[in-house]
Amino acid sequence: MREHLGFLKTSSAVVKIAAWIFLLLGLLGGVSITLGLVPPYPRWMGVVILAIYAFLFFFLFLIAKIADLLIKIINEIKKE
C-alpha cells in the first residue's frame, strides 16, 4: 500500500476540490432559482437543487476524508 500513497493524496485533494466546486455551483444555481432570477423554474426548485448539491458535497467530502484516514493508517503502520 505504500506505493499508492501519492495516488491517495492526489485523489483526496482532487475530490475535495470537486466537492467545493459542486457546493459553489449548487449555491449559485439554487439561490438564483430561489430568488426568481431564472423565470421558467418555480422557486421551490431552488431548494431542491440546494439539497441535491449539498448531498453531493458531503458525499464527496466524506470520500476524501476516508482517503485521508487511510493515508494516516498506512503511515502509522509504516512507523512500526
ZIDAGI-V536234 format. One record per pair of residues at least 24 apart in sequence whose C-alpha atoms are under 10 Angstrom apart, sorted by sequence separation. I is the first residue (numbers start at 0). J is the second residue. D is the distance in Angstrom with one decimal. If there is no record, write none. Layout:
# ZIDAGI-V536234
((I & J & D) (I & J & D))
This chain:
# ZIDAGI-V536234
((24 & 48 & 10.0) (25 & 49 & 5.6) (26 & 50 & 9.6) (28 & 52 & 9.6) (24 & 49 & 9.4) (25 & 50 & 8.5) (25 & 51 & 7.9) (26 & 52 & 7.8) (22 & 49 & 8.4) (25 & 52 & 5.1) (26 & 53 & 8.5) (24 & 52 & 8.0) (25 & 53 & 7.3) (22 & 51 & 9.6) (23 & 52 & 8.8) (21 & 51 & 9.8) (22 & 52 & 5.9) (23 & 53 & 9.5) (25 & 55 & 9.5) (21 & 52 & 6.2) (22 & 53 & 6.1) (25 & 56 & 9.2) (20 & 52 & 9.8) (21 & 53 & 8.0) (22 & 54 & 9.0) (21 & 54 & 9.7) (22 & 55 & 7.8) (23 & 56 & 9.4) (18 & 52 & 9.1) (19 & 53 & 9.8) (21 & 55 & 7.1) (22 & 56 & 5.7) (18 & 53 & 9.2) (21 & 56 & 6.2) (22 & 57 & 9.0) (18 & 54 & 9.9) (19 & 55 & 9.8) (20 & 56 & 8.5) (21 & 57 & 10.0) (18 & 55 & 7.1) (19 & 56 & 6.7) (17 & 55 & 9.8) (18 & 56 & 4.7) (19 & 57 & 9.5) (21 & 59 & 9.3) (17 & 56 & 8.3) (18 & 57 & 7.5) (16 & 56 & 10.0) (18 & 58 & 8.2) (19 & 59 & 9.1) (15 & 56 & 8.7) (18 & 59 & 5.5) (19 & 60 & 8.4) (14 & 56 & 9.7) (15 & 57 & 9.9) (17 & 59 & 7.7) (18 & 60 & 6.0) (16 & 59 & 9.4) (17 & 60 & 8.8) (18 & 61 & 9.5) (15 & 59 & 6.9) (16 & 60 & 9.0) (18 & 62 & 9.9) (14 & 59 & 6.3) (15 & 60 & 5.7) (18 & 63 & 9.1) (14 & 60 & 7.1) (15 & 61 & 9.0) (14 & 61 & 9.6) (15 & 62 & 8.7) (16 & 63 & 9.7) (11 & 59 & 9.5) (12 & 60 & 9.9) (14 & 62 & 7.8) (15 & 63 & 6.1) (11 & 60 & 8.8) (14 & 63 & 6.0) (15 & 64 & 8.6) (13 & 63 & 8.5) (14 & 64 & 9.6) (11 & 62 & 7.9) (12 & 63 & 7.3) (10 & 62 & 10.0) (11 & 63 & 4.7) (12 & 64 & 9.8) (14 & 66 & 9.8) (10 & 63 & 7.8) (11 & 64 & 7.5) (11 & 65 & 8.7) (12 & 66 & 9.6) (8 & 63 & 9.2) (11 & 66 & 6.0) (12 & 67 & 9.2) (7 & 63 & 9.1) (10 & 66 & 8.2) (11 & 67 & 6.7) (9 & 66 & 9.9) (10 & 67 & 9.8) (8 & 66 & 7.6) (7 & 66 & 6.3) (8 & 67 & 7.2) (11 & 70 & 9.7) (7 & 67 & 7.7) (8 & 69 & 9.8) (4 & 66 & 9.8) (7 & 69 & 8.4) (8 & 70 & 7.4) (4 & 67 & 9.9) (7 & 70 & 7.1) (4 & 69 & 9.2) (5 & 70 & 9.4) (4 & 70 & 6.6) (3 & 70 & 9.3) (4 & 71 & 9.8) (0 & 69 & 9.9) (1 & 70 & 9.1) (4 & 73 & 8.2) (0 & 70 & 9.4) (3 & 73 & 9.9) (4 & 74 & 8.9) (1 & 73 & 7.0) (0 & 73 & 7.3) (1 & 74 & 8.2) (0 & 74 & 9.9) (1 & 76 & 9.8) (1 & 77 & 8.0) (0 & 77 & 9.9))
